[in-house]
Amino acid sequence: MSIKIFCDIADINQIKKFNKKKIVKGFTTNPSLIRKAGAKDYKAYCKQILKICSKKPISFEVFADDFKNMLNQAYKINSLGKNVYVKIPVCNSKGKFTGTVIKKLNNENIKLNITAVYSASQTQKILKKINKKTKVIISIFAGRAGDTGKDPIPQFKKSLKLAKKFKNVQILWASVREPYNYLQAKQLKCHIITVPPSTIEKIEKFGKSFYKLTIETVKTFLIDSKKSKFKI
């Protein structure tokens, strides 16, 4: 099994560019990325993205904080296209597990991407709420866990083991911090890794020797020192 690379972006021009790349198998977005892209109307902006990305899987997230409105938004997002995954956070801002929302949507055959997951115990709670048919992505935030000094790898290992019985479930490595995360996720046998555009471009250049890297690094120092006309 080879890991799939999804591009984590909401900027229209970047989606146009990365949708053409064979290495990119899908896209993920979130309300923060859509806001950063300058969108004023959330639904209209999602439709605009879907005009470009009409075949590859793409995730759009609900932003309601109560379960009733989460469901309403989920139905609207789901209706936008057959390649759409509805992103549901594992809990709301008050820490209440969204299990009832997940269960209802999953039973109605709506493809889900459960986001903001950090632990295997959260993965276990999600798996208890879903069937073994409808597609579900579980997004585990590796980088943000690492930022707090916690090792995310054990949580991935446990989550992958728990999800083994579910052929419809894919474990996604989220919040990438460096290109090497791709190799870590691949080694763990994660199904998907979602990566920002600049990191995808670095992954495409994998394979340089240490010798070549040394020469490139030394050249950079030399060029910068010449530009600054440094003297000692």
C-alpha positions in Angstrom: 0.0 0.0 0.0 1.4 3.4 -1.0 0.5 6.5 0.9 -1.6 9.2 -0.9 -0.6 12.8 -0.8 -3.4 15.3 -0.3 -2.7 19.1 -0.7 -3.7 21.2 2.3 -4.8 24.5 0.7 -7.8 26.6 -0.1 -6.2 29.2 -2.4 -7.9 29.0 -5.9 -4.6 29.6 -7.8 -2.7 27.0 -5.8 -5.5 24.4 -6.3 -5.4 25.0 -10.0 -1.6 24.4 -10.0 -1.6 21.4 -7.7 -4.7 19.7 -9.2 -2.6 19.1 -12.3 0.1 17.3 -10.4 -0.1 13.4 -10.4 1.5 13.3 -7.0 -1.5 15.1 -5.5 -4.4 12.6 -5.0 -6.8 15.0 -3.2 -7.2 18.2 -1.2 -8.1 19.2 2.4 -9.3 22.6 3.5 -10.5 24.1 6.8 -12.3 27.3 7.8 -9.0 29.0 8.6 -7.5 28.2 5.2 -10.7 29.4 3.4 -10.6 32.6 5.4 -6.8 33.1 4.6 -7.7 32.6 0.9 -10.0 35.7 1.2 -13.4 34.0 0.9 -16.4 36.1 2.0 -19.1 33.5 1.2 -18.1 30.0 2.4 -20.5 27.9 0.3 -19.9 30.0 -2.9 -16.1 29.6 -2.4 -16.4 25.9 -1.9 -18.4 25.7 -5.2 -15.6 27.7 -6.9 -13.0 25.2 -5.7 -15.1 22.3 -7.0 -15.2 23.8 -10.5 -11.4 23.1 -10.5 -11.2 20.0 -8.4 -14.2 18.0 -9.6 -12.7 14.5 -9.5 -10.2 14.2 -6.7 -11.5 13.9 -3.1 -11.7 17.1 -1.2 -12.7 17.9 2.4 -14.8 20.9 3.5 -15.3 21.5 7.2 -18.4 22.5 9.2 -17.8 25.4 11.5 -21.0 25.3 13.6 -20.3 24.6 17.3 -23.7 23.0 18.2 -24.7 19.6 16.9 -28.0 20.7 15.2 -26.2 23.3 13.1 -23.3 20.9 12.4 -25.8 18.5 10.8 -27.4 21.3 8.8 -24.0 22.5 7.5 -22.9 18.9 6.8 -25.9 18.2 4.6 -25.3 21.4 2.6 -21.6 20.6 2.2 -22.3 17.0 1.2 -24.7 18.2 -1.5 -22.0 20.2 -3.3 -20.3 17.2 -5.0 -19.7 13.4 -5.1 -16.0 13.9 -4.4 -16.7 15.9 -1.2 -15.8 14.6 2.3 -17.6 16.5 5.1 -15.1 17.4 7.8 -16.4 17.1 11.3 -14.2 18.0 14.4 -14.0 15.2 16.9 -15.5 17.5 19.5 -16.9 21.0 19.7 -15.2 24.0 21.4 -16.6 22.9 24.7 -15.0 19.5 24.4 -18.2 17.6 23.8 -17.6 14.5 21.6 -19.4 14.8 18.3 -20.3 11.0 18.2 -24.0 11.5 17.6 -23.3 13.7 14.6 -20.7 11.3 13.2 -23.1 8.3 13.7 -26.0 10.0 12.0 -24.1 11.2 9.0 -22.2 7.9 8.6 -25.4 5.9 8.7 -26.8 8.2 6.0 -23.9 7.2 3.7 -22.1 10.6 3.9 -18.3 10.5 3.5 -16.6 12.0 6.5 -13.2 13.3 7.5 -13.0 13.5 11.3 -10.6 16.2 12.2 -8.6 17.6 15.2 -7.8 14.1 16.4 -4.7 13.7 18.6 -5.1 10.3 20.4 -5.8 6.7 19.8 -8.5 6.8 22.4 -10.3 9.4 20.2 -9.9 7.1 17.2 -11.4 4.3 19.3 -14.4 6.5 20.2 -15.0 7.3 16.5 -14.7 3.7 15.4 -17.5 2.7 17.9 -19.8 5.2 16.1 -19.4 4.1 12.5 -20.4 1.3 10.2 -17.9 -0.7 8.1 -19.2 0.5 4.7 -19.3 4.3 4.4 -15.9 6.0 3.8 -14.3 7.7 6.8 -11.0 9.5 7.1 -9.5 10.1 10.6 -7.1 13.1 10.6 -4.5 12.9 13.4 -2.6 16.1 14.0 1.0 15.0 14.2 2.8 18.4 13.9 0.7 20.2 16.5 1.2 17.3 19.0 5.0 17.5 18.3 4.9 21.3 18.9 3.9 20.6 22.5 6.8 18.1 23.0 4.6 15.0 22.6 5.5 12.2 20.3 2.6 11.5 18.0 4.0 8.2 16.6 2.5 5.9 19.3 -0.9 7.4 18.7 -0.7 6.6 15.0 0.5 3.1 15.6 -2.4 2.4 18.0 -4.9 4.1 15.7 -3.8 2.1 12.7 -4.1 -1.1 14.6 -7.6 -0.2 15.8 -8.7 0.7 12.3 -7.4 -2.5 10.7 -10.8 -4.2 10.8 -12.4 -1.2 9.0 -11.7 -1.4 5.3 -13.6 1.9 4.9 -11.4 3.8 7.3 -8.3 5.7 6.3 -5.8 7.2 8.8 -4.5 10.6 7.7 -1.3 12.3 9.0 -2.2 15.9 9.4 -0.3 19.1 10.3 3.0 18.4 8.5 6.0 20.3 9.8 8.7 19.1 7.3 9.1 16.9 4.2 10.6 14.1 6.4 7.1 13.6 7.9 6.1 12.0 4.6 8.6 9.2 5.1 7.5 8.8 8.7 3.9 8.5 7.7 4.8 6.1 4.8 6.8 3.9 7.2 3.9 3.7 9.6 1.6 2.7 6.7 -0.7 5.7 7.1 -3.2 5.8 4.2 -3.0 9.6 3.5 -0.8 12.5 4.4 -2.0 16.1 3.9 0.8 18.5 3.0 1.0 22.3 2.3 2.1 23.2 -1.3 5.7 24.3 -0.4 6.4 20.9 1.3 4.9 19.0 -1.7 7.5 20.7 -3.9 10.3 19.6 -1.5 9.0 16.0 -1.5 9.2 16.1 -5.4 12.9 16.8 -5.1 13.7 13.9 -2.8 16.8 11.9 -3.5 19.6 14.4 -3.4 22.9 13.1 -2.0 24.5 14.5 1.1 27.5 15.6 -1.0 25.2 17.7 -3.3 23.4 19.2 -0.3 26.8 20.2 1.2 27.8 21.9 -2.0 24.5 23.7 -2.3 24.7 24.9 1.3 28.2 26.2 1.0 27.3 28.0 -2.3 24.4 29.7 -0.5 26.7 31.0 2.2 29.2 32.2 -0.4 26.5 34.0 -2.5 25.1 35.7 0.6 28.5 36.8 1.9 29.3 38.3 -1.6 25.9 40.1 -1.8 26.6 41.7 1.6 30.2 42.5 0.6 31.4 41.1 4.0 35.0 41.7 5.0 36.9 40.5 8.1 
